[in-house]
């Protein structure tokens, strides 16, 4: 609980704070899509182009999740900065 995790989905990699999991879904807090930019890697301000900016929580259907794993420390720092503005 409260770990920062990566979900690999058909749409790409999603990073957020783990909230809960049940038989059919996984919920993340402050989820962001991990993206490649001109300046390197970073995060989109949400999980899809037409979705709400900076969503508080998103629930993913497990059928769309290929795997879930702990997010590495460097990516966690980038995610924290993208979601809170804090530089670690």
N, CA, C and O atoms as a printed pandas DataFrame, in Angstrom:
     atom_number atom_name residue_name chain_id  residue_number  x_coord  y_coord  z_coord
0              1         N          UNK        A               1    0.842   -1.181    0.000
1              2        CA          UNK        A               1    0.000    0.000    0.000
2              3         C          UNK        A               1    0.885    1.241    0.000
3              4         O          UNK        A               1    1.896    1.278    0.701
4              5         N          UNK        A               2    0.526    2.225   -0.755
5              6        CA          UNK        A               2    1.201    3.514   -0.910
6              7         C          UNK        A               2    2.548    3.423   -1.627
7              8         O          UNK        A               2    3.292    4.404   -1.661
8              9         N          UNK        A               3    2.874    2.266   -2.199
9             10        CA          UNK        A               3    4.076    2.151   -3.016
10            11         C          UNK        A               3    3.823    2.790   -4.369
11            12         O          UNK        A               3    2.696    2.779   -4.865
12            13         N          UNK        A               4    4.872    3.350   -4.970
13            14        CA          UNK        A               4    4.767    3.857   -6.332
14            15         C          UNK        A               4    5.055    2.678   -7.257
15            16         O          UNK        A               4    6.102    2.037   -7.173
16            17         N          UNK        A               5    4.094    2.409   -8.144
17            18        CA          UNK        A               5    4.189    1.253   -9.025
18            19         C          UNK        A               5    4.047    1.662  -10.481
19            20         O          UNK        A               5    3.538    2.736  -10.801
20            21         N          UNK        A               6    4.509    0.780  -11.350
21            22        CA          UNK        A               6    4.351    0.932  -12.788
22            23         C          UNK        A               6    3.403   -0.142  -13.280
23            24         O          UNK        A               6    3.567   -1.322  -12.969
24            25         N          UNK        A               7    2.400    0.277  -14.059
25            26        CA          UNK        A               7    1.535   -0.664  -14.760
26            27         C          UNK        A               7    1.929   -0.615  -16.226
27            28         O          UNK        A               7    1.929    0.453  -16.837
28            29         N          UNK        A               8    2.264   -1.759  -16.788
29            30        CA          UNK        A               8    2.511   -1.836  -18.221
30            31         C          UNK        A               8    1.193   -2.255  -18.849
31            32         O          UNK        A               8    0.664   -3.327  -18.556
32            33         N          UNK        A               9    0.668   -1.395  -19.718
33            34        CA          UNK        A               9   -0.617   -1.642  -20.363
34            35         C          UNK        A               9   -0.432   -1.587  -21.874
35            36         O          UNK        A               9    0.638   -1.227  -22.365
36            37         N          UNK        A              10   -1.474   -1.942  -22.599
37            38        CA          UNK        A              10   -1.437   -1.849  -24.057
38            39         C          UNK        A              10   -1.234   -0.403  -24.507
39            40         O          UNK        A              10   -0.714   -0.163  -25.597
40            41         N          UNK        A              11   -1.637    0.558  -23.680
41            42        CA          UNK        A              11   -1.497    1.981  -24.007
42            43         C          UNK        A              11   -0.137    2.543  -23.608
43            44         O          UNK        A              11    0.183    3.671  -23.984
44            45         N          UNK        A              12    0.667    1.803  -22.867
45            46        CA          UNK        A              12    1.975    2.281  -22.424
46            47         C          UNK        A              12    2.161    2.062  -20.938
47            48         O          UNK        A              12    1.388    1.349  -20.297
48            49         N          UNK        A              13    3.201    2.685  -20.395
49            50        CA          UNK        A              13    3.513    2.537  -18.978
50            51         C          UNK        A              13    2.849    3.646  -18.173
51            52         O          UNK        A              13    2.972    4.826  -18.502
52            53         N          UNK        A              14    2.146    3.256  -17.118
53            54        CA          UNK        A              14    1.462    4.184  -16.232
54            55         C          UNK        A              14    2.103    4.077  -14.852
55            56         O          UNK        A              14    2.315    2.973  -14.348
56            57         N          UNK        A              15    2.408    5.209  -14.245
57            58        CA          UNK        A              15    3.049    5.236  -12.930
58            59         C          UNK        A              15    2.148    5.977  -11.966
59            60         O          UNK        A              15    1.596    7.025  -12.302
60            61         N          UNK        A              16    1.995    5.431  -10.758
61            62        CA          UNK        A              16    1.192    6.092   -9.741
62            63         C          UNK        A              16    1.338    5.400   -8.404
63            64         O          UNK        A              16    1.979    4.354   -8.297
64            65         N          UNK        A              17    0.738    5.993   -7.388
65            66        CA          UNK        A              17    0.776    5.410   -6.049
66            67         C          UNK        A              17   -0.320    4.351   -5.953
67            68         O          UNK        A              17   -1.489    4.633   -6.216
68            69         N          UNK        A              18    0.063    3.131   -5.575
69            70        CA          UNK        A              18   -0.882    2.028   -5.452
70            71         C          UNK        A              18   -1.894    2.333   -4.359
71            72         O          UNK        A              18   -1.523    2.701   -3.245
72            73         N          UNK        A              19   -3.197    2.177   -4.687
73            74        CA          UNK        A              19   -4.267    2.418   -3.722
74            75         C          UNK        A              19   -4.920    1.107   -3.323
75            76         O          UNK        A              19   -4.990    0.769   -2.142
76            77         N          UNK        A              20   -5.401    0.366   -4.330
77            78        CA          UNK        A              20   -6.058   -0.901   -4.029
78            79         C          UNK        A              20   -6.140   -1.769   -5.267
79            80         O          UNK        A              20   -5.966   -1.317   -6.399
80            81         N          UNK        A              21   -6.411   -3.032   -5.001
81            82        CA          UNK        A              21   -6.560   -4.022   -6.060
82            83         C          UNK        A              21   -7.682   -4.968   -5.658
83            84         O          UNK        A              21   -7.812   -5.341   -4.492
84            85         N          UNK        A              22   -8.487   -5.349   -6.640
85            86        CA          UNK        A              22   -9.484   -6.386   -6.392
86            87         C          UNK        A              22   -9.402   -7.404   -7.523
87            88         O          UNK        A              22   -8.424   -7.409   -8.270
88            89         N          UNK        A              23  -10.386   -8.248   -7.662
89            90        CA          UNK        A              23  -10.329   -9.310   -8.661
90            91         C          UNK        A              23  -10.267   -8.784  -10.089
91            92         O          UNK        A              23   -9.710   -9.444  -10.966
92            93         N          UNK        A              24  -10.829   -7.609  -10.331
93            94        CA          UNK        A              24  -10.914   -7.123  -11.709
94            95         C          UNK        A              24  -10.191   -5.818  -11.987
95            96         O          UNK        A              24  -10.085   -5.415  -13.145
96            97         N          UNK        A              25   -9.687   -5.143  -10.951
97            98        CA          UNK        A              25   -9.119   -3.816  -11.201
98            99         C          UNK        A              25   -7.975   -3.464  -10.251
99           100         O          UNK        A              25   -7.789   -4.071   -9.197
100          101         N          UNK        A              26   -7.213   -2.445  -10.684
101          102        CA          UNK        A              26   -6.121   -1.869   -9.892
102          103         C          UNK        A              26   -6.331   -0.358   -9.903
103          104         O          UNK        A              26   -6.532    0.232  -10.965
104          105         N          UNK        A              27   -6.284    0.270   -8.733
105          106        CA          UNK        A              27   -6.474    1.715   -8.646
106          107         C          UNK        A              27   -5.160    2.381   -8.256
107          108         O          UNK        A              27   -4.482    1.955   -7.321
108          109         N          UNK        A              28   -4.814    3.442   -8.996
109          110        CA          UNK        A              28   -3.625    4.237   -8.718
110          111         C          UNK        A              28   -4.037    5.666   -8.403
111          112         O          UNK        A              28   -4.983    6.201   -8.981
112          113         N          UNK        A              29   -3.305    6.271   -7.475
113          114        CA          UNK        A              29   -3.473    7.677   -7.136
114          115         C          UNK        A              29   -2.430    8.480   -7.902
115          116         O          UNK        A              29   -1.295    8.030   -8.061
116          117         N          UNK        A              30   -2.801    9.656   -8.375
117          118        CA          UNK        A              30   -1.920   10.538   -9.161
118          119         C          UNK        A              30   -1.249    9.794  -10.318
119          120         O          UNK        A              30   -0.032    9.882  -10.483
120          121         N          UNK        A              31   -2.027    9.067  -11.118
121          122        CA          UNK        A              31   -1.427    8.302  -12.211
122          123         C          UNK        A              31   -0.947    9.212  -13.336
123          124         O          UNK        A              31   -1.566   10.232  -13.639
124          125         N          UNK        A              32    0.152    8.827  -13.939
125          126        CA          UNK        A              32    0.706    9.563  -15.075
126          127         C          UNK        A              32    1.228    8.565  -16.094
127          128         O          UNK        A              32    1.738    7.502  -15.742
128          129         N          UNK        A              33    1.090    8.928  -17.368
129          130        CA          UNK        A              33    1.664    8.131  -18.453
130          131         C          UNK        A              33    3.130    8.521  -18.618
131          132         O          UNK        A              33    3.456    9.705  -18.703
132          133         N          UNK        A              34    3.998    7.539  -18.663
133          134        CA          UNK        A              34    5.431    7.745  -18.854
134          135         C          UNK        A              34    5.658    7.957  -20.343
135          136         O          UNK        A              34    5.263    7.111  -21.145
136          137         N          UNK        A              35    6.286    9.068  -20.736
137          138        CA          UNK        A              35    6.430    9.415  -22.147
138          139         C          UNK        A              35    7.859    9.837  -22.486
139          140         O          UNK        A              35    8.628   10.253  -21.618
140          141         N          UNK        A              36    8.189    9.720  -23.761
141          142        CA          UNK        A              36    9.450   10.207  -24.301
142          143         C          UNK        A              36    9.214   11.629  -24.808
143          144         O          UNK        A              36    8.247   11.875  -25.528
144          145         N          UNK        A              37   10.093   12.569  -24.438
145          146        CA          UNK        A              37    9.968   13.953  -24.894
146          147         C          UNK        A              37   11.247   14.354  -25.628
147          148         O          UNK        A              37   12.196   13.573  -25.691
148          149         N          UNK        A              38   11.275   15.556  -26.176
149          150        CA          UNK        A              38   12.478   16.057  -26.840
150          151         C          UNK        A              38   13.650   16.144  -25.873
151          152         O          UNK        A              38   14.806   16.022  -26.280
152          153         N          UNK        A              39   13.356   16.353  -24.601
153          154        CA          UNK        A              39   14.399   16.522  -23.592
154          155         C          UNK        A              39   14.688   15.259  -22.804
155          156         O          UNK        A              39   15.389   15.312  -21.793
156          157         N          UNK        A              40   14.165   14.127  -23.244
157          158        CA          UNK        A              40   14.358   12.871  -22.522
158          159         C          UNK        A              40   13.022   12.285  -22.135
159          160         O          UNK        A              40   12.048   12.394  -22.880
160          161         N          UNK        A              41   12.974   11.662  -20.968
161          162        CA          UNK        A              41   11.728   11.052  -20.515
162          163         C          UNK        A              41   11.015   11.958  -19.521
163          164         O          UNK        A              41   11.617   12.834  -18.902
164          165         N          UNK        A              42    9.716   11.720  -19.388
165          166        CA          UNK        A              42    8.927   12.505  -18.456
166          167         C          UNK        A              42    7.534   11.933  -18.337
167          168         O          UNK        A              42    7.303   10.774  -18.679
168          169         N          UNK        A              43    6.613   12.728  -17.858
169          170        CA          UNK        A              43    5.250   12.276  -17.647
170          171         C          UNK        A              43    4.255   13.193  -18.323
171          172         O          UNK        A              43    4.403   14.415  -18.305
172          173         N          UNK        A              44    3.240   12.591  -18.919
173          174        CA          UNK        A              44    2.099   13.347  -19.414
174          175         C          UNK        A              44    1.305   13.796  -18.191
175          176         O          UNK        A              44    1.462   13.221  -17.114
176          177         N          UNK        A              45    0.462   14.804  -18.337
177          178        CA          UNK        A              45   -0.306   15.281  -17.183
178          179         C          UNK        A              45   -1.527   14.416  -16.862
179          180         O          UNK        A              45   -2.467   14.890  -16.225
180          181         N          UNK        A              46   -1.521   13.189  -17.286
181          182        CA          UNK        A              46   -2.625   12.261  -17.031
182          183         C          UNK        A              46   -2.297   10.913  -17.630
183          184         O          UNK        A              46   -1.126   10.565  -17.786
184          185         N          UNK        A              47   -3.323   10.154  -17.969
185          186        CA          UNK        A              47   -3.093    8.812  -18.511
186          187         C          UNK        A              47   -3.509    8.679  -19.970
187          188         O          UNK        A              47   -3.179    7.684  -20.615
188          189         N          UNK        A              48   -4.232    9.673  -20.502
189          190        CA          UNK        A              48   -4.597    9.646  -21.917
190          191         C          UNK        A              48   -4.734   11.087  -22.414
191          192         O          UNK        A              48   -4.929   12.011  -21.625
192          193         N          UNK        A              49   -4.632   11.259  -23.719
193          194        CA          UNK        A              49   -4.626   12.606  -24.288
194          195         C          UNK        A              49   -5.921   13.374  -24.058
195          196         O          UNK        A              49   -5.887   14.589  -23.862
196          197         N          UNK        A              50   -7.051   12.694  -24.078
197          198        CA          UNK        A              50   -8.328   13.392  -23.959
198          199         C          UNK        A              50   -8.936   13.314  -22.566
199          200         O          UNK        A              50  -10.037   13.814  -22.337
200          201         N          UNK        A              51   -8.228   12.692  -21.643
201          202        CA          UNK        A              51   -8.734   12.560  -20.277
202          203         C          UNK        A              51   -8.490   13.799  -19.448
203          204         O          UNK        A              51   -7.826   14.742  -19.879
204          205         N          UNK        A              52   -9.035   13.778  -18.258
205          206        CA          UNK        A              52   -8.881   14.881  -17.313
206          207         C          UNK        A              52   -7.408   15.079  -16.982
207          208         O          UNK        A              52   -6.674   14.108  -16.800
208          209         N          UNK        A              53   -6.978   16.328  -16.903
209          210        CA          UNK        A              53   -5.607   16.644  -16.526
210          211         C          UNK        A              53   -5.429   16.404  -15.030
211          212         O          UNK        A              53   -6.304   16.744  -14.234
212          213         N          UNK        A              54   -4.300   15.822  -14.653
213          214        CA          UNK        A              54   -3.933   15.566  -13.262
214          215         C          UNK        A              54   -5.030   14.839  -12.468
215          216         O          UNK        A              54   -5.481   15.340  -11.439
216          217         N          UNK        A              55   -5.457   13.668  -12.939
217          218        CA          UNK        A              55   -6.518   12.951  -12.212
218          219         C          UNK        A              55   -6.058   12.529  -10.824
219          220         O          UNK        A              55   -4.895   12.180  -10.621
220          221         N          UNK        A              56   -6.992   12.566   -9.867
221          222        CA          UNK        A              56   -6.672   12.164   -8.492
222          223         C          UNK        A              56   -6.462   10.661   -8.406
223          224         O          UNK        A              56   -5.499   10.197   -7.796
224          225         N          UNK        A              57   -7.371    9.897   -9.021
225          226        CA          UNK        A              57   -7.284    8.437   -9.030
226          227         C          UNK        A              57   -7.820    7.915  -10.352
227          228         O          UNK        A              57   -8.710    8.513  -10.957
228          229         N          UNK        A              58   -7.273    6.805  -10.787
229          230        CA          UNK        A              58   -7.781    6.099  -11.962
230          231         C          UNK        A              58   -7.799    4.612  -11.630
231          232         O          UNK        A              58   -6.862    4.086  -11.030
232          233         N          UNK        A              59   -8.867    3.949  -12.025
233          234        CA          UNK        A              59   -8.986    2.510  -11.845
234          235         C          UNK        A              59   -8.792    1.844  -13.204
235          236         O          UNK        A              59   -9.497    2.152  -14.165
236          237         N          UNK        A              60   -7.834    0.932  -13.271
237          238        CA          UNK        A              60   -7.496    0.213  -14.496
238          239         C          UNK        A              60   -8.103   -1.181  -14.453
239          240         O          UNK        A              60   -8.017   -1.867  -13.434
240          241         N          UNK        A              61   -8.706   -1.595  -15.534
241          242        CA          UNK        A              61   -9.213   -2.954  -15.655
242          243         C          UNK        A              61   -8.016   -3.886  -15.791
243          244         O          UNK        A              61   -7.132   -3.639  -16.612
244          245         N          UNK        A              62   -7.976   -4.937  -15.011
245          246        CA          UNK        A              62   -6.841   -5.871  -15.048
246          247         C          UNK        A              62   -6.662   -6.524  -16.418
247          248         O          UNK        A              62   -5.559   -6.950  -16.758
248          249         N          UNK        A              63   -7.738   -6.606  -17.207
249          250        CA          UNK        A              63   -7.606   -7.190  -18.539
250          251         C          UNK        A              63   -6.688   -6.362  -19.430
251          252         O          UNK        A              63   -6.129   -6.887  -20.393
252          253         N          UNK        A              64   -6.523   -5.070  -19.122
253          254        CA          UNK        A              64   -5.654   -4.203  -19.918
254          255         C          UNK        A              64   -4.239   -4.093  -19.343
255          256         O          UNK        A              64   -3.370   -3.465  -19.949
256          257         N          UNK        A              65   -4.007   -4.697  -18.187
257          258        CA          UNK        A              65   -2.696   -4.612  -17.529
258          259         C          UNK        A              65   -1.875   -5.853  -17.852
259          260         O          UNK        A              65   -2.295   -6.978  -17.579
260          261         N          UNK        A              66   -0.703   -5.636  -18.436
261          262        CA          UNK        A              66    0.200   -6.732  -18.768
262          263         C          UNK        A              66    0.987   -7.148  -17.533
263          264         O          UNK        A              66    1.155   -8.337  -17.263
264          265         N          UNK        A              67    1.470   -6.150  -16.782
265          266        CA          UNK        A              67    2.175   -6.446  -15.531
266          267         C          UNK        A              67    2.191   -5.225  -14.637
267          268         O          UNK        A              67    1.989   -4.098  -15.090
268          269         N          UNK        A              68    2.435   -5.468  -13.352
269          270        CA          UNK        A              68    2.597   -4.405  -12.362
270          271         C          UNK        A              68    3.899   -4.683  -11.627
271          272         O          UNK        A              68    4.167   -5.814  -11.222
272          273         N          UNK        A              69    4.709   -3.633  -11.458
273          274        CA          UNK        A              69    5.975   -3.805  -10.740
274          275         C          UNK        A              69    6.296   -2.526   -9.974
275          276         O          UNK        A              69    5.711   -1.474  -10.233
276          277         N          UNK        A              70    7.228   -2.625   -9.031
277          278        CA          UNK        A              70    7.707   -1.444   -8.319
278          279         C          UNK        A              70    8.425   -0.536   -9.320
279          280         O          UNK        A              70    9.108   -1.018  -10.224
280          281         N          UNK        A              71    8.268    0.755   -9.156
281          282        CA          UNK        A              71    8.911    1.732  -10.026
282          283         C          UNK        A              71   10.308    2.017   -9.503
283          284         O          UNK        A              71   10.510    2.150   -8.295
284          285         N          UNK        A              72   11.284    2.112  -10.421
285          286        CA          UNK        A              72   12.654    2.343   -9.957
286          287         C          UNK        A              72   12.792    3.734   -9.340
287          288         O          UNK        A              72   11.986    4.624   -9.610
288          289         N          UNK        A              73   13.812    3.908   -8.517
289          290        CA          UNK        A              73   13.990    5.115   -7.714
290          291         C          UNK        A              73   14.081    6.387   -8.544
291          292         O          UNK        A              73   13.500    7.403   -8.162
292          293         N          UNK        A              74   14.795    6.363   -9.669
293          294        CA          UNK        A              74   14.948    7.562  -10.497
294          295         C          UNK        A              74   13.621    7.990  -11.103
295          296         O          UNK        A              74   13.310    9.180  -11.140
296          297         N          UNK        A              75   12.843    7.035  -11.575
297          298        CA          UNK        A              75   11.535    7.351  -12.153
298          299         C          UNK        A              75   10.582    7.831  -11.053
299          300         O          UNK        A              75    9.756    8.711  -11.298
300          301         N          UNK        A              76   10.685    7.272   -9.864
301          302        CA          UNK        A              76    9.864    7.751   -8.740
302          303         C          UNK        A              76   10.130    9.227   -8.459
303          304         O          UNK        A              76    9.199    9.981   -8.176
304          305         N          UNK        A              77   11.383    9.641   -8.535
305          306        CA          UNK        A              77   11.730   11.042   -8.295
306          307         C          UNK        A              77   11.104   11.941   -9.357
307          308         O          UNK        A              77   10.590   13.013   -9.039
308          309         N          UNK        A              78   11.145   11.506  -10.619
309          310        CA          UNK        A              78   10.551   12.285  -11.712
310          311         C          UNK        A              78    9.029   12.349  -11.536
311          312         O          UNK        A              78    8.421   13.396  -11.755
312          313         N          UNK        A              79    8.417   11.225  -11.139
313          314        CA          UNK        A              79    6.968   11.173  -10.906
314          315         C          UNK        A              79    6.588   12.117   -9.758
315          316         O          UNK        A              79    5.610   12.856   -9.863
316          317         N          UNK        A              80    7.354   12.095   -8.672
317          318        CA          UNK        A              80    7.070   12.954   -7.526
318          319         C          UNK        A              80    7.122   14.425   -7.932
319          320         O          UNK        A              80    6.274   15.218   -7.522
320          321         N          UNK        A              81    8.116   14.782   -8.734
321          322        CA          UNK        A              81    8.214   16.150   -9.195
322          323         C          UNK        A              81    7.036   16.512  -10.102
323          324         O          UNK        A              81    6.503   17.619  -10.017
324          325         N          UNK        A              82    6.630   15.580  -10.971
325          326        CA          UNK        A              82    5.513   15.840  -11.881
326          327         C          UNK        A              82    4.180   15.970  -11.150
327          328         O          UNK        A              82    3.299   16.708  -11.590
328          329         N          UNK        A              83    4.029   15.260  -10.042
329          330        CA          UNK        A              83    2.734   15.245   -9.347
330          331         C          UNK        A              83    2.642   16.234   -8.188
331          332         O          UNK        A              83    1.544   16.630   -7.797
332          333         N          UNK        A              84    3.783   16.633   -7.641
333          334        CA          UNK        A              84    3.746   17.535   -6.474
334          335         C          UNK        A              84    4.546   18.812   -6.661
335          336         O          UNK        A              84    4.340   19.784   -5.934
336          337         N          UNK        A              85    5.456   18.822   -7.627
337          338        CA          UNK        A              85    6.334   19.973   -7.808
338          339         C          UNK        A              85    7.586   19.926   -6.954
339          340         O          UNK        A              85    8.467   20.775   -7.088
340          341         N          UNK        A              86    7.671   18.921   -6.061
341          342        CA          UNK        A              86    8.844   18.772   -5.193
342          343         C          UNK        A              86    9.998   18.196   -5.982
343          344         O          UNK        A              86    9.825   17.235   -6.732
344          345         N          UNK        A              87   11.176   18.776   -5.818
345          346        CA          UNK        A              87   12.382   18.268   -6.452
346          347         C          UNK        A              87   13.159   17.493   -5.405
347          348         O          UNK        A              87   13.520   18.029   -4.357
348          349         N          UNK        A              88   13.417   16.214   -5.703
349          350        CA          UNK        A              88   14.123   15.354   -4.752
350          351         C          UNK        A              88   15.548   15.169   -5.202
351          352         O          UNK        A              88   16.319   14.475   -4.539
